[in-house]
């Protein structure tokens, strides 16, 4: 089939590579326009654009998917289907109607669970044991279209959102290619999503990533892993923000009010609403990431000092 692939971040690159290796013909790639990044705020192309250009593919970067000129370009390409992985923009009906097999989204959850922008992060934060990926036909609703295929993936106890997304991106690429194969030979039929089991996965905000030390230790652990690497879990210490990387349960629970920082010879423990956790790597304001013990040694933390006292 003639395909126009749409995607933007790193997680979409394995799917682009898999489709490029398949029997299908990727005639163009659609991605978000170059965006400012880094301290210099210079314009940087998306990972999908970089990979597509390396593969010698035509790249379209419409400022909005509503642009009639983009629709004209798409019609001229005469795609049979448009596979999508984390493109990052809503598609209007005028665009959805162009490919004869529609726009097929690879979504990193088992729909109807975790509809929205952050399914992997929300699954980790919720403590799900199993998640997966789904391919479905895009409608104008939020991830509500009929499902074409699914695959499952175990959530490991130490998974960060980045770890899990990396595995899903690779395994999901195979599912997306299989879905294109099934559409081509007519072996696949879309089935409506069930009305039960719907959950939403809105984008993680900076405030969502703030650690509430009064919650149980296992909740703190899930939050931190779910926000790693982005947007990064954080707390405050001495009035300044501190970024926290994944924590582990402490062997010797610390005492004191929630958020109390307890420094031992080798470790830094933080009390929570139930038990305590051991810090791994932290990043103080304006500093580079460092082992928690080095961070604490440099600050000469006094007994009774606490996280979260902004």
C-alpha positions as CSV (number, residue, x, y, z in Angstrom):
1,X,0.0,0.0,0.0
2,X,1.0,3.6,-0.5
3,X,1.5,5.1,3.0
4,X,2.0,8.6,4.4
5,X,3.4,8.3,7.9
6,X,2.7,10.9,10.6
7,X,4.8,11.1,13.8
8,X,7.1,13.4,15.7
9,X,9.1,12.2,18.7
10,X,11.7,9.5,19.2
11,X,9.0,6.9,20.1
12,X,7.7,7.2,16.5
13,X,11.0,6.4,14.9
14,X,10.9,2.6,15.3
15,X,7.5,2.5,13.5
16,X,8.9,4.6,10.6
17,X,11.9,2.3,10.3
18,X,9.7,-0.8,10.4
19,X,7.3,0.5,7.7
20,X,10.3,1.5,5.6
21,X,11.6,-2.1,5.7
22,X,8.1,-3.5,5.0
23,X,6.5,-4.3,1.6
24,X,4.6,-1.1,1.8
25,X,5.6,2.2,0.1
26,X,6.1,5.1,2.5
27,X,5.7,8.0,0.0
28,X,6.0,10.8,2.5
29,X,6.2,11.7,6.2
30,X,4.2,14.3,8.1
31,X,5.8,15.7,11.3
32,X,5.5,18.8,13.4
33,X,7.5,21.9,12.4
34,X,11.0,22.5,13.8
35,X,10.7,23.7,17.4
36,X,13.0,25.8,19.6
37,X,15.1,23.8,22.0
38,X,18.0,24.1,24.4
39,X,19.3,27.2,26.1
40,X,19.9,29.0,22.8
41,X,16.3,28.2,21.7
42,X,17.4,27.4,18.2
43,X,15.1,25.6,15.9
44,X,15.5,21.8,16.0
45,X,13.9,19.3,13.7
46,X,11.8,16.5,15.2
47,X,13.4,13.0,15.5
48,X,11.0,11.7,12.9
49,X,12.1,14.4,10.4
50,X,15.7,13.6,11.0
51,X,15.1,9.9,10.4
52,X,12.9,10.5,7.4
53,X,15.4,12.7,5.7
54,X,18.2,10.2,6.4
55,X,16.0,7.6,4.6
56,X,15.5,10.0,1.6
57,X,11.8,10.4,2.2
58,X,9.7,13.5,1.4
59,X,8.8,15.4,4.6
60,X,5.8,17.6,5.1
61,X,5.7,20.0,8.1
62,X,2.4,21.8,8.1
63,X,2.0,24.5,10.8
64,X,-1.5,23.1,11.3
65,X,-3.3,20.0,10.1
66,X,-6.2,22.2,9.1
67,X,-4.2,23.9,6.3
68,X,-5.9,23.4,3.0
69,X,-2.6,23.4,1.2
70,X,-1.5,20.4,3.3
71,X,-4.7,18.6,2.3
72,X,-3.9,19.3,-1.3
73,X,-0.5,17.8,-0.9
74,X,-1.9,14.8,0.8
75,X,-4.5,14.2,-1.9
76,X,-1.7,14.5,-4.5
77,X,0.2,11.7,-2.8
78,X,-2.9,9.4,-3.0
79,X,-2.2,7.4,0.1
80,X,-4.1,4.2,0.8
81,X,-3.6,4.7,4.6
82,X,-1.9,7.1,6.9
83,X,-0.3,5.3,9.9
84,X,0.3,7.7,12.9
85,X,2.5,7.5,16.0
86,X,2.4,10.5,18.4
87,X,2.0,13.1,15.7
88,X,1.0,15.7,18.2
89,X,-1.8,17.5,16.4
90,X,-5.6,17.0,16.0
91,X,-6.6,15.9,12.5
92,X,-9.7,17.6,11.0
93,X,-12.4,15.7,9.1
94,X,-11.1,17.1,5.8
95,X,-7.8,15.3,6.3
96,X,-9.2,12.1,7.8
97,X,-11.3,11.5,4.7
98,X,-8.4,11.5,2.2
99,X,-6.8,8.0,2.6
100,X,-9.2,5.2,1.6
101,X,-8.3,3.1,4.6
102,X,-8.2,6.1,7.0
103,X,-5.6,7.2,9.5
104,X,-4.4,4.4,11.7
105,X,-3.0,5.4,15.1
106,X,-0.6,3.3,17.2
107,X,-1.5,4.2,20.7
108,X,0.5,3.0,23.7
109,X,-2.3,1.5,25.8
110,X,-4.9,-1.2,25.7
111,X,-7.8,0.9,24.7
112,X,-10.2,2.0,26.1
113,X,-7.8,2.3,29.0
114,X,-5.6,5.5,29.1
115,X,-7.0,7.5,26.3
116,X,-5.0,10.7,25.9
117,X,-1.5,12.2,25.6
118,X,0.3,10.3,28.4
119,X,-0.8,6.7,28.5
120,X,2.5,5.2,29.4
121,X,3.2,7.7,32.2
122,X,-0.3,7.2,33.7
123,X,0.0,3.4,33.5
124,X,3.2,3.5,35.6
125,X,1.8,6.0,38.0
126,X,-1.3,3.9,38.5
127,X,0.7,0.8,39.2
128,X,-0.7,-1.2,36.3
129,X,0.8,-4.7,36.0
130,X,0.1,-5.0,32.3
131,X,-0.3,-2.5,29.5
132,X,0.2,-2.7,25.8
133,X,-0.5,-0.9,22.5
134,X,-3.4,-0.7,20.2
135,X,-3.9,0.3,16.5
136,X,-7.2,2.0,15.8
137,X,-8.9,4.1,13.2
138,X,-8.8,7.8,14.1
139,X,-12.1,9.6,14.6
140,X,-12.7,13.2,15.6
141,X,-13.1,12.0,19.3
142,X,-10.1,11.5,21.7
143,X,-8.8,8.0,21.0
144,X,-12.3,6.7,20.6
145,X,-12.1,5.0,17.2
146,X,-12.6,1.2,16.5
147,X,-9.6,-1.0,17.3
148,X,-7.8,-3.0,14.6
149,X,-5.1,-4.8,16.7
150,X,-3.5,-5.0,20.1
151,X,-0.4,-6.3,21.9
152,X,0.4,-6.6,25.6
153,X,3.5,-5.7,27.6
154,X,4.3,-6.4,31.2
155,X,5.1,-3.4,33.4
156,X,8.2,-4.3,35.4
157,X,8.5,-3.2,39.0
158,X,11.4,-0.8,38.3
159,X,10.1,0.5,35.0
160,X,10.3,4.2,34.4
161,X,7.9,5.7,31.8
162,X,11.0,6.0,29.5
163,X,11.9,2.3,29.9
164,X,8.3,1.1,29.2
165,X,7.8,3.5,26.3
166,X,11.0,2.3,24.7
167,X,9.8,-1.3,24.7
168,X,6.4,-0.4,23.5
169,X,7.8,1.7,20.7
170,X,9.7,-1.2,19.3
171,X,7.1,-3.9,19.8
172,X,4.3,-1.5,18.7
173,X,6.1,-1.0,15.4
174,X,5.6,-4.6,14.5
175,X,1.9,-4.3,15.4
176,X,1.6,-1.3,13.1
177,X,3.2,-3.1,10.2
178,X,0.9,-6.1,10.8
179,X,-2.1,-3.8,10.8
180,X,-1.1,-2.3,7.5
181,X,-0.7,-5.9,6.1
182,X,-4.1,-6.8,7.4
183,X,-5.8,-3.8,5.9
184,X,-4.1,-4.5,2.5
185,X,-5.2,-8.2,2.3
186,X,-8.6,-7.6,3.9
187,X,-8.0,-9.9,6.9
188,X,-8.6,-7.2,9.5
189,X,-11.9,-5.6,10.6
190,X,-12.2,-2.8,13.1
191,X,-14.2,-3.5,16.3
192,X,-15.7,-0.8,18.4
193,X,-14.1,-0.1,21.8
194,X,-16.1,-1.3,24.8
195,X,-18.0,1.2,26.8
196,X,-16.5,-0.2,30.0
197,X,-13.0,0.3,31.2
198,X,-12.5,3.8,29.9
199,X,-9.7,5.8,31.6
200,X,-8.1,9.1,30.6
201,X,-4.4,10.0,30.4
202,X,-4.1,13.7,30.1
203,X,-0.6,15.3,29.6
204,X,1.5,15.3,32.8
205,X,1.9,18.9,34.0
206,X,4.7,20.2,36.1
207,X,2.4,20.4,39.1
208,X,1.4,16.8,38.6
209,X,5.0,15.8,38.9
210,X,5.4,17.4,42.3
211,X,6.0,14.8,45.0
212,X,3.6,14.6,47.9
213,X,5.7,13.0,50.6
214,X,2.6,12.4,52.8
215,X,1.5,9.7,50.3
216,X,2.6,6.1,50.9
217,X,6.1,5.2,49.8
218,X,4.9,3.0,46.9
219,X,2.8,5.9,45.5
220,X,5.9,8.1,45.7
221,X,7.9,5.4,43.8
222,X,5.3,5.1,41.1
223,X,5.0,8.9,40.7
224,X,8.7,9.3,40.3
225,X,9.1,6.5,37.8
226,X,6.1,7.7,35.9
227,X,7.6,11.1,35.5
228,X,11.0,9.9,34.5
229,X,12.5,11.1,32.2
230,X,9.8,13.7,31.5
231,X,8.7,16.0,32.9
232,X,10.8,14.9,35.9
233,X,9.5,14.4,39.4
234,X,10.4,17.2,41.8
235,X,10.2,18.6,45.3
236,X,11.6,21.6,47.2
237,X,14.4,21.9,49.7
238,X,15.3,25.1,51.5
239,X,13.0,26.9,49.2
240,X,14.5,25.7,45.9
241,X,13.4,23.0,43.5
242,X,15.1,19.6,43.5
243,X,14.6,17.1,40.7
244,X,14.3,13.5,41.9
245,X,15.1,10.4,39.9
246,X,13.8,6.9,40.7
247,X,13.8,5.9,44.4
248,X,13.8,2.5,46.1
249,X,12.2,1.3,49.3
250,X,14.5,1.8,52.3
251,X,15.7,-1.3,54.2
252,X,15.7,0.6,57.5
253,X,12.7,2.9,57.6
254,X,13.5,6.5,58.7
255,X,11.5,8.3,61.3
256,X,10.0,11.7,61.4
257,X,7.3,13.7,59.6
258,X,6.7,13.0,56.0
259,X,9.5,14.5,53.8
260,X,12.2,14.3,56.5
261,X,15.6,13.9,55.1
262,X,17.7,11.3,56.9
263,X,21.4,11.1,55.9
264,X,23.4,8.0,56.7
265,X,27.0,7.1,55.8
266,X,26.0,5.7,52.4
267,X,22.4,6.7,51.7
268,X,19.8,9.4,51.9
269,X,16.3,8.3,53.1
270,X,13.1,10.3,52.9
271,X,10.1,9.5,55.1
272,X,6.7,9.2,53.5
273,X,3.2,8.7,54.7
274,X,4.0,5.0,55.0
275,X,7.6,3.9,55.3
276,X,10.5,5.6,53.6
277,X,12.4,5.6,50.4
278,X,16.0,5.8,49.4
279,X,17.0,8.5,47.0
280,X,19.1,7.6,44.0
281,X,20.1,10.6,41.9
282,X,19.0,14.2,42.5
283,X,19.5,17.4,40.8
284,X,19.6,20.6,42.8
285,X,18.6,24.0,41.4
286,X,21.2,25.1,38.8
287,X,23.2,21.9,39.4
288,X,24.0,18.7,37.5
289,X,22.5,15.4,38.5
290,X,24.5,13.7,41.2
291,X,24.2,10.8,43.7
292,X,22.0,11.7,46.6
293,X,24.8,11.1,49.1
294,X,27.0,13.7,47.3
295,X,24.2,16.1,47.2
296,X,23.5,15.8,50.9
297,X,27.2,16.0,51.8
298,X,27.6,19.2,49.9
299,X,24.6,20.9,51.6
300,X,25.5,19.7,55.1
301,X,21.9,18.8,55.9
302,X,20.9,19.2,59.5
303,X,18.8,16.7,61.4
304,X,15.1,17.3,61.0
305,X,15.3,19.2,57.6
306,X,12.5,18.2,55.2
307,X,11.6,18.1,51.6
308,X,8.6,20.0,50.5
309,X,9.1,23.0,52.8
310,X,9.0,25.7,50.1
